Amino acid sequence: MEGGDLEELKRRKLQELQQRLQEQAAVEQQKAAIEAQRREILKAVLTPEARQRLANVKIARPEYAAQVENLLIQLAQSGQLREKISDAQLRDVLSRLAARKKRDIKIRRI
């Protein structure tokens, strides 16, 4: 009896592990598909120079670049972009976002 129960337990654990691995693979595949779709949208709305600038920003400040990418994708999906965004226009967007998030640092002496 104990040997059969042990084999059944091993089989169940193996099935659970296989199911978890399949779920993880599906999630990874879905993330890859979403990322590919994001790249295609950005490729469609940015000139090569602007894409290069955004890639440089992504290296230096990934969270900031993600915010800009989300904004551009949102504008593209809502139909507000009529033409490709040039490097100069992207610099303008970057500077406007940077000005909006500028931090005031105050030092108080006690």
MODELLER restraints for C-alpha pairs under 7 A, 6 or more apart:
rsr = mdl.restraints
at = mdl.atoms
rsr.add(forms.Gaussian(group=physical.xy_distance, feature=features.Distance(at['CA:41:A'], at['CA:73:A']), mean=6.58, stdev=0.5))
rsr.add(forms.Gaussian(group=physical.xy_distance, feature=features.Distance(at['CA:42:A'], at['CA:73:A']), mean=6.81, stdev=0.5))
rsr.add(forms.Gaussian(group=physical.xy_distance, feature=features.Distance(at['CA:45:A'], at['CA:84:A']), mean=4.57, stdev=0.5))
rsr.add(forms.Gaussian(group=physical.xy_distance, feature=features.Distance(at['CA:45:A'], at['CA:85:A']), mean=5.96, stdev=0.5))
rsr.add(forms.Gaussian(group=physical.xy_distance, feature=features.Distance(at['CA:46:A'], at['CA:84:A']), mean=5.10, stdev=0.5))
rsr.add(forms.Gaussian(group=physical.xy_distance, feature=features.Distance(at['CA:46:A'], at['CA:85:A']), mean=4.80, stdev=0.5))
rsr.add(forms.Gaussian(group=physical.xy_distance, feature=features.Distance(at['CA:46:A'], at['CA:86:A']), mean=6.38, stdev=0.5))
rsr.add(forms.Gaussian(group=physical.xy_distance, feature=features.Distance(at['CA:47:A'], at['CA:84:A']), mean=6.04, stdev=0.5))
rsr.add(forms.Gaussian(group=physical.xy_distance, feature=features.Distance(at['CA:47:A'], at['CA:85:A']), mean=6.06, stdev=0.5))
rsr.add(forms.Gaussian(group=physical.xy_distance, feature=features.Distance(at['CA:47:A'], at['CA:86:A']), mean=5.42, stdev=0.5))
rsr.add(forms.Gaussian(group=physical.xy_distance, feature=features.Distance(at['CA:49:A'], at['CA:87:A']), mean=5.58, stdev=0.5))
rsr.add(forms.Gaussian(group=physical.xy_distance, feature=features.Distance(at['CA:50:A'], at['CA:86:A']), mean=5.62, stdev=0.5))
rsr.add(forms.Gaussian(group=physical.xy_distance, feature=features.Distance(at['CA:50:A'], at['CA:87:A']), mean=4.16, stdev=0.5))
rsr.add(forms.Gaussian(group=physical.xy_distance, feature=features.Distance(at['CA:50:A'], at['CA:90:A']), mean=6.25, stdev=0.5))
rsr.add(forms.Gaussian(group=physical.xy_distance, feature=features.Distance(at['CA:54:A'], at['CA:65:A']), mean=6.59, stdev=0.5))
rsr.add(forms.Gaussian(group=physical.xy_distance, feature=features.Distance(at['CA:57:A'], at['CA:65:A']), mean=5.87, stdev=0.5))
rsr.add(forms.Gaussian(group=physical.xy_distance, feature=features.Distance(at['CA:58:A'], at['CA:65:A']), mean=4.88, stdev=0.5))
rsr.add(forms.Gaussian(group=physical.xy_distance, feature=features.Distance(at['CA:75:A'], at['CA:81:A']), mean=6.12, stdev=0.5))
